Amino acid sequence: MILNIVCHMDQTYQGRMEDRRQVKGQSTVKGFTHSHIIIPKKVTTEPSILTSIKNIDVGNEVRHVAFIKVYKAASSTAQNVFLRFGWARNLTFVLSSTRSKFGYSNVISSTESLTKSNILPKPNGKHFDIQCSHIIYNKSAFEYFLPNDTIYIGIVREPYEQYKSTLHYYRPRYIFKNIKGDFPASIYIRDPLKYEPRSIFKYKFNSSEVRLILETLASEFKLVIISEQMEESIVLMRRYLHWNMKDIVFLDQNVAFNKKDNRLVRPHDRHLYRQWAKLDYALYDFFLRRLRAQIRDQGPDFDDELILLKEVRKDTSIFCLNDPKEDEFIPINESKWRGPFNITWEDCKLFRMGERLFQQIIRERQYGPMHI
Protein backbone atom coordinates (compact mmCIF):
# COMPACT_ATOMS: atom_id res chain seq x y z
CA MET A 1 0.00 0.00 0.00
CA ILE A 2 0.99 3.63 -0.25
CA LEU A 3 1.13 4.64 3.40
CA ASN A 4 4.55 3.67 4.72
CA ILE A 5 3.47 2.67 8.24
CA VAL A 6 3.06 -1.08 8.55
CA CYS A 7 3.90 -4.13 6.50
CA HIS A 8 1.21 -6.55 5.53
CA MET A 9 0.39 -10.04 4.39
CA ASP A 10 3.21 -11.94 2.71
CA GLN A 11 6.88 -11.57 1.92
CA THR A 12 6.06 -12.45 -1.65
CA TYR A 13 3.39 -9.74 -1.62
CA GLN A 14 4.62 -6.83 0.48
CA GLY A 15 2.16 -3.99 0.33
CA ARG A 16 2.48 -0.80 2.36
CA MET A 17 0.46 0.68 5.19
CA GLU A 18 -0.93 -0.83 6.19
CA ASP A 19 -22.48 -0.07 26.45
CA ARG A 20 -24.56 1.13 26.76
CA ARG A 21 -25.69 -0.73 29.89
CA GLN A 22 -29.39 -1.20 30.53
CA VAL A 23 -31.32 -2.56 33.48
CA LYS A 24 -31.51 -6.32 33.18
CA GLY A 25 -34.79 -7.98 32.44
CA GLN A 26 -36.89 -9.10 29.52
CA SER A 27 -39.07 -6.02 29.55
CA THR A 28 -36.20 -3.51 29.52
CA VAL A 29 -34.12 -4.76 26.59
CA LYS A 30 -35.52 -4.14 23.15
CA GLY A 31 -35.83 -7.32 21.13
CA PHE A 32 -35.24 -9.58 24.14
CA THR A 33 -37.96 -12.22 23.86
CA HIS A 34 -38.97 -15.16 25.99
CA SER A 35 -36.49 -17.39 24.16
CA HIS A 36 -33.65 -15.23 25.45
CA ILE A 37 -34.48 -15.36 29.14
CA ILE A 38 -31.40 -15.46 31.38
CA ILE A 39 -31.47 -18.65 33.44
CA PRO A 40 -29.53 -19.26 36.67
CA LYS A 41 -26.74 -21.66 35.81
CA LYS A 42 -27.37 -23.89 38.81
CA VAL A 43 -30.65 -25.26 37.42
CA THR A 44 -29.08 -26.99 34.44
CA THR A 45 -25.83 -28.41 33.23
CA GLU A 46 -24.28 -27.32 29.96
CA PRO A 47 -23.22 -30.22 27.73
CA SER A 48 -19.48 -30.44 27.15
CA ILE A 49 -18.27 -28.27 24.31
CA LEU A 50 -16.76 -31.42 22.78
CA THR A 51 -19.85 -33.61 23.08
CA SER A 52 -22.69 -31.21 22.29
CA ILE A 53 -22.29 -31.19 18.52
CA LYS A 54 -24.88 -32.52 16.10
CA ASN A 55 -24.04 -33.65 12.57
CA ILE A 56 -20.36 -32.82 13.10
CA ASP A 57 -17.49 -35.26 13.51
CA VAL A 58 -15.93 -33.82 16.67
CA GLY A 59 -12.90 -36.05 16.33
CA ASN A 60 -12.31 -34.44 12.96
CA GLU A 61 -12.16 -30.86 14.19
CA VAL A 62 -9.09 -28.99 13.00
CA ARG A 63 -6.81 -27.95 15.85
CA HIS A 64 -3.76 -26.80 13.92
CA VAL A 65 -4.41 -23.34 12.52
CA ALA A 66 -2.26 -20.44 11.36
CA PHE A 67 -4.10 -17.13 11.20
CA ILE A 68 -2.28 -14.26 9.51
CA LYS A 69 -3.27 -11.27 11.62
CA VAL A 70 -3.26 -8.03 9.60
CA TYR A 71 -3.26 -4.51 11.00
CA LYS A 72 -6.50 -2.51 10.83
CA ALA A 73 -8.48 -5.27 9.09
CA ALA A 74 -10.85 -6.40 11.88
CA SER A 75 -8.23 -9.04 12.66
CA SER A 76 -8.60 -8.68 16.44
CA THR A 77 -12.23 -9.75 16.12
CA ALA A 78 -11.23 -12.86 14.18
CA GLN A 79 -8.26 -13.50 16.46
CA ASN A 80 -10.52 -13.73 19.50
CA VAL A 81 -12.21 -16.73 17.90
CA PHE A 82 -8.88 -18.57 17.63
CA LEU A 83 -7.81 -17.56 21.14
CA ARG A 84 -11.04 -18.86 22.67
CA PHE A 85 -10.94 -22.10 20.65
CA GLY A 86 -7.39 -22.88 21.77
CA TRP A 87 -8.01 -21.78 25.35
CA ALA A 88 -11.02 -24.10 25.69
CA ARG A 89 -8.89 -27.07 24.57
CA ASN A 90 -5.61 -26.13 26.25
CA LEU A 91 -3.82 -25.97 22.89
CA THR A 92 -0.34 -24.53 22.49
CA PHE A 93 0.04 -21.09 20.91
CA VAL A 94 2.98 -19.51 19.15
CA LEU A 95 3.83 -16.50 21.35
CA SER A 96 6.23 -13.62 21.00
CA SER A 97 9.60 -13.72 22.73
CA THR A 98 10.24 -11.23 25.51
CA ARG A 99 13.17 -10.14 23.37
CA SER A 100 10.74 -8.69 20.85
CA LYS A 101 11.82 -5.17 19.93
CA PHE A 102 8.21 -4.13 19.37
CA GLY A 103 7.27 -4.14 23.03
CA TYR A 104 3.82 -5.65 22.52
CA SER A 105 3.11 -9.21 23.59
CA ASN A 106 0.60 -9.60 20.75
CA VAL A 107 3.16 -8.65 18.07
CA ILE A 108 5.82 -11.19 17.13
CA SER A 109 7.23 -9.07 14.33
CA SER A 110 6.18 -6.51 11.74
CA THR A 111 9.36 -6.90 9.70
CA GLU A 112 10.08 -10.62 9.52
CA SER A 113 8.46 -14.03 9.75
CA LEU A 114 8.75 -16.63 12.52
CA THR A 115 12.27 -17.25 13.81
CA LYS A 116 13.75 -19.03 16.82
CA SER A 117 14.68 -15.66 18.30
CA ASN A 118 11.31 -13.89 18.07
CA ILE A 119 9.09 -16.60 19.58
CA LEU A 120 9.15 -18.57 22.80
CA PRO A 121 10.14 -22.24 22.43
CA LYS A 122 7.38 -24.80 22.50
CA PRO A 123 6.76 -26.26 25.97
CA ASN A 124 8.43 -29.57 26.77
CA GLY A 125 6.66 -32.52 25.19
CA LYS A 126 4.34 -30.37 23.10
CA HIS A 127 4.09 -28.94 19.61
CA PHE A 128 2.60 -25.67 18.46
CA ASP A 129 -1.09 -25.81 17.53
CA ILE A 130 -2.17 -22.24 16.76
CA GLN A 131 -0.47 -19.09 15.48
CA CYS A 132 -2.63 -15.96 15.56
CA SER A 133 -0.29 -13.11 16.54
CA HIS A 134 0.95 -10.28 14.34
CA ILE A 135 3.66 -11.68 12.06
CA ILE A 136 4.68 -11.59 8.40
CA TYR A 137 3.74 -14.73 6.54
CA ASN A 138 6.46 -16.83 4.98
CA LYS A 139 5.52 -20.35 3.96
CA SER A 140 8.80 -22.07 4.76
CA ALA A 141 9.11 -20.35 8.15
CA PHE A 142 5.59 -21.33 9.15
CA GLU A 143 6.10 -24.91 7.99
CA TYR A 144 9.23 -25.15 10.14
CA PHE A 145 7.39 -24.36 13.37
CA LEU A 146 3.84 -25.67 12.76
CA PRO A 147 2.51 -29.19 12.11
CA ASN A 148 2.23 -30.44 8.53
CA ASP A 149 -1.57 -30.53 8.66
CA THR A 150 -1.92 -26.87 9.70
CA ILE A 151 -4.74 -24.99 7.97
CA TYR A 152 -3.91 -21.42 6.92
CA ILE A 153 -6.44 -18.62 7.32
CA GLY A 154 -5.89 -15.03 6.16
CA ILE A 155 -7.89 -11.81 6.37
CA VAL A 156 -8.17 -8.73 4.15
CA ARG A 157 -10.16 -5.52 4.25
CA GLU A 158 -11.29 -3.17 1.50
CA PRO A 159 -8.02 -1.25 0.93
CA TYR A 160 -9.37 2.28 1.07
CA GLU A 161 -11.26 1.57 4.31
CA GLN A 162 -8.10 0.04 5.75
CA TYR A 163 -6.15 3.11 4.64
CA LYS A 164 -8.58 5.43 6.45
CA SER A 165 -8.49 3.28 9.57
CA THR A 166 -4.70 3.31 9.56
CA LEU A 167 -4.65 7.09 9.20
CA HIS A 168 -7.08 7.43 12.08
CA TYR A 169 -5.10 5.11 14.35
CA TYR A 170 -1.47 6.02 13.62
CA ARG A 171 -1.85 9.71 12.70
CA PRO A 172 1.55 9.70 10.89
CA ARG A 173 3.44 12.91 11.54
CA TYR A 174 4.89 13.17 8.05
CA ILE A 175 1.33 13.58 6.81
CA PHE A 176 -0.54 15.35 9.59
CA LYS A 177 2.28 17.59 10.77
CA ASN A 178 4.24 18.25 7.59
CA ILE A 179 1.37 18.77 5.14
CA LYS A 180 -0.48 22.03 5.63
CA GLY A 181 -4.20 22.47 5.02
CA ASP A 182 -7.54 21.24 6.28
CA PHE A 183 -7.23 17.81 4.59
CA PRO A 184 -3.58 16.73 4.75
CA ALA A 185 -4.38 13.08 4.01
CA SER A 186 -6.33 14.15 0.95
CA ILE A 187 -3.40 16.28 -0.24
CA TYR A 188 -1.08 13.32 0.38
CA ILE A 189 -3.06 10.90 -1.77
CA ARG A 190 -2.90 13.26 -4.73
CA ASP A 191 0.89 12.91 -4.89
CA PRO A 192 2.29 10.20 -2.57
CA LEU A 193 5.59 10.28 -4.46
CA LYS A 194 6.21 13.68 -2.93
CA TYR A 195 6.06 12.35 0.64
CA GLU A 196 7.04 8.66 0.58
CA PRO A 197 10.50 7.14 0.11
CA ARG A 198 11.08 6.40 -3.55
CA SER A 199 12.04 2.83 -2.69
CA ILE A 200 8.46 1.78 -2.03
CA PHE A 201 7.49 2.61 -5.61
CA LYS A 202 10.13 0.44 -7.24
CA TYR A 203 7.70 -2.36 -8.05
CA LYS A 204 5.93 -2.03 -11.39
CA PHE A 205 2.53 -3.63 -11.51
CA ASN A 206 2.61 -6.71 -13.72
CA SER A 207 -0.79 -8.38 -14.01
CA SER A 208 0.63 -11.79 -14.97
CA GLU A 209 3.10 -11.78 -12.09
CA VAL A 210 0.46 -10.63 -9.62
CA ARG A 211 -1.94 -13.34 -10.81
CA LEU A 212 0.74 -15.97 -10.20
CA ILE A 213 1.35 -14.68 -6.67
CA LEU A 214 -2.37 -14.66 -5.89
CA GLU A 215 -2.86 -18.19 -7.19
CA THR A 216 0.07 -19.33 -5.05
CA LEU A 217 -1.48 -17.74 -1.97
CA ALA A 218 -4.84 -19.31 -2.83
CA SER A 219 -3.18 -22.74 -2.91
CA GLU A 220 -1.67 -22.15 0.53
CA PHE A 221 -4.64 -20.55 2.30
CA LYS A 222 -7.78 -22.58 2.84
CA LEU A 223 -9.71 -19.38 3.50
CA VAL A 224 -9.09 -15.65 3.42
CA ILE A 225 -11.64 -13.83 5.58
CA ILE A 226 -13.17 -10.69 4.07
CA SER A 227 -13.64 -8.29 6.96
CA GLU A 228 -16.69 -6.66 5.33
CA GLN A 229 -18.26 -10.14 5.23
CA MET A 230 -17.03 -11.36 8.59
CA GLU A 231 -20.07 -13.44 9.51
CA GLU A 232 -20.17 -15.17 6.12
CA SER A 233 -16.45 -15.86 6.34
CA ILE A 234 -16.66 -17.23 9.88
CA VAL A 235 -19.53 -19.60 9.00
CA LEU A 236 -17.50 -20.91 6.07
CA MET A 237 -14.49 -21.31 8.37
CA ARG A 238 -16.56 -23.32 10.83
CA ARG A 239 -17.48 -25.73 8.07
CA TYR A 240 -13.93 -26.06 6.83
CA LEU A 241 -12.52 -26.60 10.33
CA HIS A 242 -15.40 -28.80 11.60
CA TRP A 243 -15.83 -26.63 14.67
CA ASN A 244 -18.87 -26.23 16.90
CA MET A 245 -21.19 -23.27 16.44
CA LYS A 246 -20.26 -21.96 19.88
CA ASP A 247 -16.62 -21.73 18.80
CA ILE A 248 -17.40 -19.12 16.15
CA VAL A 249 -19.72 -16.82 18.09
CA PHE A 250 -17.94 -13.47 18.41
CA LEU A 251 -18.32 -9.88 19.49
CA ASP A 252 -16.59 -7.04 17.67
CA GLN A 253 -13.16 -6.15 19.04
CA ASN A 254 -11.19 -2.89 18.86
CA VAL A 255 -13.88 -0.99 16.97
CA ALA A 256 -13.17 2.72 16.75
CA PHE A 257 -16.27 4.82 17.29
CA ASN A 258 -16.92 8.39 16.20
CA LYS A 259 -14.23 8.35 13.56
CA LYS A 260 -14.46 11.62 11.68
CA ASP A 261 -13.49 10.38 8.22
CA ASN A 262 -14.58 13.69 6.73
CA ARG A 263 -11.60 15.28 8.47
CA LEU A 264 -9.21 12.82 6.85
CA VAL A 265 -10.31 12.49 3.26
CA ARG A 266 -12.61 13.91 0.61
CA PRO A 267 -15.14 12.08 -1.60
CA HIS A 268 -12.94 11.62 -4.68
CA ASP A 269 -10.03 10.22 -2.65
CA ARG A 270 -11.26 6.62 -2.91
CA HIS A 271 -10.83 6.75 -6.67
CA LEU A 272 -7.37 8.28 -6.31
CA TYR A 273 -6.31 5.69 -3.76
CA ARG A 274 -7.33 2.82 -6.04
CA GLN A 275 -4.97 4.17 -8.71
CA TRP A 276 -2.01 3.97 -6.33
CA ALA A 277 -2.94 0.77 -4.45
CA LYS A 278 -3.21 -1.61 -7.41
CA LEU A 279 -1.57 -4.51 -5.61
CA ASP A 280 -3.85 -4.17 -2.60
CA TYR A 281 -6.97 -4.07 -4.72
CA ALA A 282 -5.77 -7.04 -6.76
CA LEU A 283 -5.39 -9.01 -3.53
CA TYR A 284 -8.72 -7.89 -2.12
CA ASP A 285 -10.75 -8.38 -5.30
CA PHE A 286 -9.23 -11.81 -5.92
CA PHE A 287 -10.09 -13.17 -2.49
CA LEU A 288 -13.50 -11.49 -2.43
CA ARG A 289 -14.42 -13.32 -5.62
CA ARG A 290 -12.97 -16.52 -4.23
CA LEU A 291 -14.99 -16.22 -1.01
CA ARG A 292 -18.21 -15.77 -2.95
CA ALA A 293 -17.41 -18.84 -5.05
CA GLN A 294 -16.62 -20.88 -1.94
CA ILE A 295 -19.93 -19.88 -0.38
CA ARG A 296 -21.85 -20.81 -3.52
CA ASP A 297 -20.30 -24.28 -3.34
CA GLN A 298 -21.80 -24.76 0.12
CA GLY A 299 -25.35 -25.05 -1.15
CA PRO A 300 -28.63 -23.43 -0.08
CA ASP A 301 -28.40 -24.26 3.64
CA PHE A 302 -25.43 -21.90 4.07
CA ASP A 303 -27.77 -18.92 4.34
CA ASP A 304 -29.81 -20.70 7.02
CA GLU A 305 -26.71 -21.22 9.13
CA LEU A 306 -25.66 -17.63 8.54
CA ILE A 307 -29.03 -16.37 9.79
CA LEU A 308 -28.64 -18.56 12.87
CA LEU A 309 -25.22 -17.15 13.66
CA LYS A 310 -26.54 -13.60 13.31
CA GLU A 311 -29.35 -14.37 15.75
CA VAL A 312 -27.01 -15.97 18.28
CA ARG A 313 -24.63 -13.01 18.01
CA LYS A 314 -27.44 -10.56 18.72
CA ASP A 315 -28.56 -12.52 21.75
CA THR A 316 -24.98 -12.84 22.97
CA SER A 317 -24.36 -9.12 22.57
CA ILE A 318 -27.46 -8.21 24.56
CA PHE A 319 -26.56 -10.69 27.29
CA CYS A 320 -22.89 -9.79 27.60
CA LEU A 321 -23.33 -6.02 27.43
CA ASN A 322 -25.82 -6.09 30.29
CA ASP A 323 -23.33 -7.28 32.90
CA PRO A 324 -24.63 -10.80 33.63
CA LYS A 325 -24.07 -12.32 37.04
CA GLU A 326 -21.84 -15.32 37.55
CA ASP A 327 -24.76 -17.74 37.83
CA GLU A 328 -26.58 -16.52 34.69
CA PHE A 329 -26.49 -17.76 31.13
CA ILE A 330 -28.58 -17.90 27.98
CA PRO A 331 -29.40 -21.29 26.46
CA ILE A 332 -28.96 -21.82 22.71
CA ASN A 333 -31.16 -24.56 21.34
CA GLU A 334 -30.04 -27.48 19.23
CA SER A 335 -30.07 -27.03 15.46
CA LYS A 336 -28.96 -28.78 12.30
CA TRP A 337 -25.44 -27.40 12.74
CA ARG A 338 -24.98 -27.54 16.48
CA GLY A 339 -25.89 -29.22 19.68
CA PRO A 340 -27.38 -27.16 22.50
CA PHE A 341 -25.02 -24.91 24.40
CA ASN A 342 -25.04 -22.01 26.83
CA ILE A 343 -23.51 -18.56 26.66
CA THR A 344 -22.25 -17.94 30.18
CA TRP A 345 -20.77 -15.13 32.22
CA GLU A 346 -17.36 -16.74 31.72
CA ASP A 347 -17.90 -16.73 27.96
CA CYS A 348 -18.69 -13.02 28.05
CA LYS A 349 -15.39 -12.33 29.76
CA LEU A 350 -13.52 -14.12 26.98
CA PHE A 351 -15.58 -12.50 24.20
CA ARG A 352 -14.66 -9.06 25.53
CA MET A 353 -11.11 -9.72 26.69
CA GLY A 354 -8.42 -7.65 24.99
CA GLU A 355 -5.84 -9.57 22.99
CA ARG A 356 -2.87 -8.59 25.14
CA LEU A 357 -4.52 -9.74 28.36
CA PHE A 358 -5.79 -12.91 26.67
CA GLN A 359 -2.35 -13.78 25.37
CA GLN A 360 -0.84 -13.04 28.77
CA ILE A 361 -3.06 -15.59 30.53
CA ILE A 362 -2.27 -18.08 27.77
CA ARG A 363 1.44 -17.31 28.25
CA GLU A 364 1.19 -18.00 31.98
CA ARG A 365 -0.65 -21.27 31.42
CA GLN A 366 1.88 -22.47 28.85
CA TYR A 367 5.06 -21.40 30.64
CA GLY A 368 4.07 -20.82 34.27
CA PRO A 369 3.39 -17.70 36.36
CA MET A 370 6.74 -16.12 35.63
CA HIS A 371 7.53 -12.71 34.24
CA ILE A 372 8.14 -13.52 30.57
C-alpha positions in Angstrom: 0.0 0.0 0.0 1.0 3.6 -0.2 1.1 4.6 3.4 4.6 3.7 4.7 3.5 2.7 8.2 3.1 -1.1 8.5 3.9 -4.1 6.5 1.2 -6.5 5.5 0.4 -10.0 4.4 3.2 -11.9 2.7 6.9 -11.6 1.9 6.1 -12.4 -1.6 3.4 -9.7 -1.6 4.6 -6.8 0.5 2.2 -4.0 0.3 2.5 -0.8 2.4 0.5 0.7 5.2 -0.9 -0.8 6.2 -22.5 -0.1 26.5 -24.6 1.1 26.8 -25.7 -0.7 29.9 -29.4 -1.2 30.5 -31.3 -2.6 33.5 -31.5 -6.3 33.2 -34.8 -8.0 32.4 -36.9 -9.1 29.5 -39.1 -6.0 29.6 -36.2 -3.5 29.5 -34.1 -4.8 26.6 -35.5 -4.1 23.2 -35.8 -7.3 21.1 -35.2 -9.6 24.1 -38.0 -12.2 23.9 -39.0 -15.2 26.0 -36.5 -17.4 24.2 -33.6 -15.2 25.5 -34.5 -15.4 29.1 -31.4 -15.5 31.4 -31.5 -18.7 33.4 -29.5 -19.3 36.7 -26.7 -21.7 35.8 -27.4 -23.9 38.8 -30.7 -25.3 37.4 -29.1 -27.0 34.4 -25.8 -28.4 33.2 -24.3 -27.3 30.0 -23.2 -30.2 27.7 -19.5 -30.4 27.1 -18.3 -28.3 24.3 -16.8 -31.4 22.8 -19.8 -33.6 23.1 -22.7 -31.2 22.3 -22.3 -31.2 18.5 -24.9 -32.5 16.1 -24.0 -33.7 12.6 -20.4 -32.8 13.1 -17.5 -35.3 13.5 -15.9 -33.8 16.7 -12.9 -36.0 16.3 -12.3 -34.4 13.0 -12.2 -30.9 14.2 -9.1 -29.0 13.0 -6.8 -28.0 15.9 -3.8 -26.8 13.9 -4.4 -23.3 12.5 -2.3 -20.4 11.4 -4.1 -17.1 11.2 -2.3 -14.3 9.5 -3.3 -11.3 11.6 -3.3 -8.0 9.6 -3.3 -4.5 11.0 -6.5 -2.5 10.8 -8.5 -5.3 9.1 -10.9 -6.4 11.9 -8.2 -9.0 12.7 -8.6 -8.7 16.4 -12.2 -9.8 16.1 -11.2 -12.9 14.2 -8.3 -13.5 16.5 -10.5 -13.7 19.5 -12.2 -16.7 17.9 -8.9 -18.6 17.6 -7.8 -17.6 21.1 -11.0 -18.9 22.7 -10.9 -22.1 20.7 -7.4 -22.9 21.8 -8.0 -21.8 25.3 -11.0 -24.1 25.7 -8.9 -27.1 24.6 -5.6 -26.1 26.3 -3.8 -26.0 22.9 -0.3 -24.5 22.5 0.0 -21.1 20.9 3.0 -19.5 19.2 3.8 -16.5 21.4 6.2 -13.6 21.0 9.6 -13.7 22.7 10.2 -11.2 25.5 13.2 -10.1 23.4 10.7 -8.7 20.9 11.8 -5.2 19.9 8.2 -4.1 19.4 7.3 -4.1 23.0 3.8 -5.7 22.5 3.1 -9.2 23.6 0.6 -9.6 20.8 3.2 -8.6 18.1 5.8 -11.2 17.1 7.2 -9.1 14.3 6.2 -6.5 11.7 9.4 -6.9 9.7 10.1 -10.6 9.5 8.5 -14.0 9.8 8.7 -16.6 12.5 12.3 -17.3 13.8 13.8 -19.0 16.8 14.7 -15.7 18.3 11.3 -13.9 18.1 9.1 -16.6 19.6 9.2 -18.6 22.8 10.1 -22.2 22.4 7.4 -24.8 22.5 6.8 -26.3 26.0 8.4 -29.6 26.8 6.7 -32.5 25.2 4.3 -30.4 23.1 4.1 -28.9 19.6 2.6 -25.7 18.5 -1.1 -25.8 17.5 -2.2 -22.2 16.8 -0.5 -19.1 15.5 -2.6 -16.0 15.6 -0.3 -13.1 16.5 0.9 -10.3 14.3 3.7 -11.7 12.1 4.7 -11.6 8.4 3.7 -14.7 6.5 6.5 -16.8 5.0 5.5 -20.3 4.0 8.8 -22.1 4.8 9.1 -20.4 8.2 5.6 -21.3 9.2 6.1 -24.9 8.0 9.2 -25.2 10.1 7.4 -24.4 13.4 3.8 -25.7 12.8 2.5 -29.2 12.1 2.2 -30.4 8.5 -1.6 -30.5 8.7 -1.9 -26.9 9.7 -4.7 -25.0 8.0 -3.9 -21.4 6.9 -6.4 -18.6 7.3 -5.9 -15.0 6.2 -7.9 -11.8 6.4 -8.2 -8.7 4.1 -10.2 -5.5 4.3 -11.3 -3.2 1.5 -8.0 -1.3 0.9 -9.4 2.3 1.1 -11.3 1.6 4.3 -8.1 0.0 5.8 -6.1 3.1 4.6 -8.6 5.4 6.4 -8.5 3.3 9.6 -4.7 3.3 9.6 -4.6 7.1 9.2 -7.1 7.4 12.1 -5.1 5.1 14.3 -1.5 6.0 13.6 -1.8 9.7 12.7 1.5 9.7 10.9 3.4 12.9 11.5 4.9 13.2 8.1 1.3 13.6 6.8 -0.5 15.3 9.6 2.3 17.6 10.8 4.2 18.2 7.6 1.4 18.8 5.1 -0.5 22.0 5.6 -4.2 22.5 5.0 -7.5 21.2 6.3 -7.2 17.8 4.6 -3.6 16.7 4.8 -4.4 13.1 4.0 -6.3 14.1 0.9 -3.4 16.3 -0.2 -1.1 13.3 0.4 -3.1 10.9 -1.8 -2.9 13.3 -4.7 0.9 12.9 -4.9 2.3 10.2 -2.6 5.6 10.3 -4.5 6.2 13.7 -2.9 6.1 12.4 0.6 7.0 8.7 0.6 10.5 7.1 0.1 11.1 6.4 -3.6 12.0 2.8 -2.7 8.5 1.8 -2.0 7.5 2.6 -5.6 10.1 0.4 -7.2 7.7 -2.4 -8.1 5.9 -2.0 -11.4 2.5 -3.6 -11.5 2.6 -6.7 -13.7 -0.8 -8.4 -14.0 0.6 -11.8 -15.0 3.1 -11.8 -12.1 0.5 -10.6 -9.6 -1.9 -13.3 -10.8 0.7 -16.0 -10.2 1.3 -14.7 -6.7 -2.4 -14.7 -5.9 -2.9 -18.2 -7.2 0.1 -19.3 -5.1 -1.5 -17.7 -2.0 -4.8 -19.3 -2.8 -3.2 -22.7 -2.9 -1.7 -22.2 0.5 -4.6 -20.5 2.3 -7.8 -22.6 2.8 -9.7 -19.4 3.5 -9.1 -15.7 3.4 -11.6 -13.8 5.6 -13.2 -10.7 4.1 -13.6 -8.3 7.0 -16.7 -6.7 5.3 -18.3 -10.1 5.2 -17.0 -11.4 8.6 -20.1 -13.4 9.5 -20.2 -15.2 6.1 -16.5 -15.9 6.3 -16.7 -17.2 9.9 -19.5 -19.6 9.0 -17.5 -20.9 6.1 -14.5 -21.3 8.4 -16.6 -23.3 10.8 -17.5 -25.7 8.1 -13.9 -26.1 6.8 -12.5 -26.6 10.3 -15.4 -28.8 11.6 -15.8 -26.6 14.7 -18.9 -26.2 16.9 -21.2 -23.3 16.4 -20.3 -22.0 19.9 -16.6 -21.7 18.8 -17.4 -19.1 16.2 -19.7 -16.8 18.1 -17.9 -13.5 18.4 -18.3 -9.9 19.5 -16.6 -7.0 17.7 -13.2 -6.2 19.0 -11.2 -2.9 18.9 -13.9 -1.0 17.0 -13.2 2.7 16.8 -16.3 4.8 17.3 -16.9 8.4 16.2 -14.2 8.3 13.6 -14.5 11.6 11.7 -13.5 10.4 8.2 -14.6 13.7 6.7 -11.6 15.3 8.5 -9.2 12.8 6.9 -10.3 12.5 3.3 -12.6 13.9 0.6 -15.1 12.1 -1.6 -12.9 11.6 -4.7 -10.0 10.2 -2.6 -11.3 6.6 -2.9 -10.8 6.7 -6.7 -7.4 8.3 -6.3 -6.3 5.7 -3.8 -7.3 2.8 -6.0 -5.0 4.2 -8.7 -2.0 4.0 -6.3 -2.9 0.8 -4.5 -3.2 -1.6 -7.4 -1.6 -4.5 -5.6 -3.8 -4.2 -2.6 -7.0 -4.1 -4.7 -5.8 -7.0 -6.8 -5.4 -9.0 -3.5 -8.7 -7.9 -2.1 -10.7 -8.4 -5.3 -9.2 -11.8 -5.9 -10.1 -13.2 -2.5 -13.5 -11.5 -2.4 -14.4 -13.3 -5.6 -13.0 -16.5 -4.2 -15.0 -16.2 -1.0 -18.2 -15.8 -2.9 -17.4 -18.8 -5.0 -16.6 -20.9 -1.9 -19.9 -19.9 -0.4 -21.9 -20.8 -3.5 -20.3 -24.3 -3.3 -21.8 -24.8 0.1 -25.3 -25.0 -1.2 -28.6 -23.4 -0.1 -28.4 -24.3 3.6 -25.4 -21.9 4.1 -27.8 -18.9 4.3 -29.8 -20.7 7.0 -26.7 -21.2 9.1 -25.7 -17.6 8.5 -29.0 -16.4 9.8 -28.6 -18.6 12.9 -25.2 -17.1 13.7 -26.5 -13.6 13.3 -29.3 -14.4 15.8 -27.0 -16.0 18.3 -24.6 -13.0 18.0 -27.4 -10.6 18.7 -28.6 -12.5 21.7 -25.0 -12.8 23.0 -24.4 -9.1 22.6 -27.5 -8.2 24.6 -26.6 -10.7 27.3 -22.9 -9.8 27.6 -23.3 -6.0 27.4 -25.8 -6.1 30.3 -23.3 -7.3 32.9 -24.6 -10.8 33.6 -24.1 -12.3 37.0 -21.8 -15.3 37.6 -24.8 -17.7 37.8 -26.6 -16.5 34.7 -26.5 -17.8 31.1 -28.6 -17.9 28.0 -29.4 -21.3 26.5 -29.0 -21.8 22.7 -31.2 -24.6 21.3 -30.0 -27.5 19.2 -30.1 -27.0 15.5 -29.0 -28.8 12.3 -25.4 -27.4 12.7 -25.0 -27.5 16.5 -25.9 -29.2 19.7 -27.4 -27.2 22.5 -25.0 -24.9 24.4 -25.0 -22.0 26.8 -23.5 -18.6 26.7 -22.3 -17.9 30.2 -20.8 -15.1 32.2 -17.4 -16.7 31.7 -17.9 -16.7 28.0 -18.7 -13.0 28.1 -15.4 -12.3 29.8 -13.5 -14.1 27.0 -15.6 -12.5 24.2 -14.7 -9.1 25.5 -11.1 -9.7 26.7 -8.4 -7.7 25.0 -5.8 -9.6 23.0 -2.9 -8.6 25.1 -4.5 -9.7 28.4 -5.8 -12.9 26.7 -2.3 -13.8 25.4 -0.8 -13.0 28.8 -3.1 -15.6 30.5 -2.3 -18.1 27.8 1.4 -17.3 28.2 1.2 -18.0 32.0 -0.7 -21.3 31.4 1.9 -22.5 28.9 5.1 -21.4 30.6 4.1 -20.8 34.3 3.4 -17.7 36.4 6.7 -16.1 35.6 7.5 -12.7 34.2 8.1 -13.5 30.6 
